[in-house]
Amino acid sequence: MSRGMHGTTMMIDPGLPTGAFTDVIDSHGRLVDLVKFGWGTALVTKDIDRKAAVLREAGIDFYFGGTLFEHAVWTDQLADYLALVERTGATHIEVSNGTIPLDQRSKADYVRRMSSHRPVLSEVGYKDADRSALLTPADWVEALREDLDAGAVMVITEARESGRSGIANSDGQMRADVLGAVLDALDPAIVMFEAPTKDLQVELIRTVGPHVNLGNIATHDVVGVETLRRGLRGDTLLSLTTGVAAARSLTHSK
């Protein structure tokens, strides 16, 4: 899924004007692997078809936020949702249960159903920080595995646009116990970590490496994230370049 040597970068569009959105893709599209039209913005975006065309022309995959899927399930409009996916040429479907009362097993069933339409990205974690805090590391791993077994091509750990829910605490700090359990149990290549804040981005790059899959990257942070991945920003310069220097030293000593 990644367009470069590094992991997937998923950019979230919060409803940018079409011109501004086009400018972002023209300028930084080579650094973007996936675009998510945030929550239900697609239904109130006048030029959603034009935005979709811009992404198709750029060869960038895109999908609609999980909240729109949940809205379709909750209001019994799944057929209309799938029609939108077909009309715009969305490349993926996100399945989640972050807001509506949909249990994990039922969510996994939707993963199976939606997989017949598009590759599914399945999200674990709740929008409400208190609900997410009740999920143990074992709960996270079990849910992620169940979604993968149901056919998801990638699983996503919730953090919202604020970075203060899901895999992050209400103070914005990463839940180290959950992150450790996920990395112990799953190949990070099939996990996308929502990381809308620089603190979360830095921690994940330092912990997992520059190849980590990062989601909910704001349009104005795309370049910044790429510099973090490459060790071109003070936050990751030493942690990423130390390994490079060591490798060069070993090579030169042979």
N, C-alpha and C positions, 0 to 999 in steps of 0.2 A: 504493500500500500504506500510505503514511503517513496517520495520522488527523488530523494537524495541518499547520501551515505548515512544520514542520521535517522532517528525514529520519526514516526508520524507526528505531524503538527496539525491539530484540528483547530481551525479558526472559527469563532462564533460571530455571526452577524446579528447584532441586536436590532436591526431595522434601519441600517444606514440608507440615506438617499441613494438612488440608483447610480448617480454620477460619482459619488464618493466611493461606493462599493466597487464600481468599475475601475476607478483610479487605484484602489488598493490592490485589486487583482492584476492590473497592468503593471504596477510597480513591484509588487511583492509575491505574485502568484507562484513563482518558482520556489518559494520557501513554504508554501502551503500545500498540504496533502489532501485535506478534507475541509469542507466548510459545512457548518451546521447553521441553519436558519433558526435562531433561538426561539425556544418555547413555541408560542402560537403566532409569532410575527408574520408568518407566511400568509395567514388568512386576512391580514389587514395591510399587506404590502401591495400597493398598486401595481408595481412592476416586477412581481415575483417571477413571471415567465421570462422577462428580459434578464433578470439576475441569473436565473438558471441557464439561460443561453450563454451568458458571459462565462460561466463556469464550464459549460460544455466546450466552448471554443478554446478555453485555456487547458482543457484536459484535466480538470480538477473534480474529484468526486464530491458529492454533496448529499445532504439529507435534512430532514426536519427534526427539530428537537423532540425529545421523548414526551414532553408535556402535551404536544399536539396529538401524538398517538394516544396518550391517556385520555385526552378530551374526546377523541373519536370513540374510544371504548366506552367511556362514561355516558356519552350522549347518544350512543348507538348510531354513530355515523362512520363506521369503519369503511364502508363501501366508498363514501365520499373521500375519505382520507386516501385510500388506495387509488382512486381516480386522480387525485392531485399528484401522487407519486408517479403515476403513469404519464400524465400530461406534461409534467415538468422534466421527466427523465431523471428523477432522483436515483442515485446509484445504490443507496442503502436505506434501510429502515431501522430506526432506533426504537427498541421496546424497553419500557421502564415501568416502574410502579412507585415512583417517588412521591406522588401526591394522592392518587385515588386508592381506595381500599381494595387492592388486588394482591392476593397472597402470592408467595414465591412460586408455588407449584403452578398456579394459574398463569403467572407471567411466563414461566417456561413453556407452557402450552402455546401461548401467543408467539413465542420465539419460533416454535415449530411451524405454526401456521404461516407466519410472515415470511419464513425462509423459502416458502414456495413462490414468493413474489420478488424478493430482493435479498441480498446478503444482509444479515441482521447484526446490528451492534446493540448489545444488551447491557443495560445499566443496573448496577446494584447500589443501594443506599437511598436514603430518604431526603426530601427537601427540608423537612423539619429536623433541626439539629438534635433535639431531645430524643426523637424516635431513632435517629441514626446512632446516637450514643448508646442505645440499648443493644445494638448489634455487637456481638462478641467477634473477635478475630475468626473463630471457628464458623460463626454464622456467615461472615463475609465469604470465606473460602468455599463453604458449602454452596452458597447461592451462585457464586461465580462459576463453580464447576458444573452446577445443574444447568445453567444457561448455555455453557459451552457444549455440554452433552446434548442439549436440545437443538443445537445447530448454529449457535451464534458464532460468527467468524472472529469477533473480538468482543471483549467485555470491558465495561467502563466503570470506574469507581467515581461515584457522585462527589461533587464538591460545590455545586452550584456556581453561579457567576460571581458570588461574593467570596468563595473559598472558605466558608464558615459552616459547612455542614458535611454530611457524608463521611468521607475518609479524613476530613479535617475537623478539629474541635471548633466550638463556637468562638474561640479566640483566634481562629485562623491557623493554629498550629497543626501539623500533621499528626495523625494518630499512629505513632511509631509501632504500636503493637499490631495494628491492622496491616500496615505496610509490610512489616517483617513477615507476617503470616502469609500474605499474598505472594510475596517474592519467594518464600520457601516452598509454596505449593504449586505455583504456576510459572510458566515461561513468560517473562515480561513482554515478549514480542507480541503476545495476544491480549495484553492488558493495556487499556488507555487510562491514564490517570488525569482526571480533570484538575487543572492547575492554573486558575485565573490570576493568581498573585505571584509576584516575583519570589517571595519567600518559598512558596510551594515549588515553583519551578526550579529554584536553586537546590532545594533539598532533594528533589527527585533526580536531578541531573548528577548531583554529587553521590547519591546513594546507588542509583541504578546505572548511570552512565549517560553519555550524550545521545545514545540511541533510544532513550526512554520515550514512550509514546505520551504526548501531552495534549490535553484537550481543553476546550473553553479558553483558548488564547484570544485575547482582545485584538481587534484589528490594528490598534496602535502599538501592540506588543510583539507583532510577528518578527520584526527585525531584531528586537531585543532578545527574544527567545533563541533565535539562531546564533546570536553572538554568545549567549550563555552556553549553547551546545558546543561551540567551537573554542571556548576558553578565551574569548575576545572581550570579556568583561571581568572586572575585578573579582566578582563573586565566585567565578569558577576558574579563573586563570591558573591559579596554583594547583588546584585539585585535578584539573584535566591535563595540564602541560607537564606535571611531574612525571606522569606515566609515559608521556611521549619522550621526555628527556632521558628517562631510564632506559627505554627501548633503544634510543639512539646510542646511548653509552654502551649497551650490551653489543649492539651491532658493530660499533667501531672497535670494540675490544677483541673481536674475533679475528 
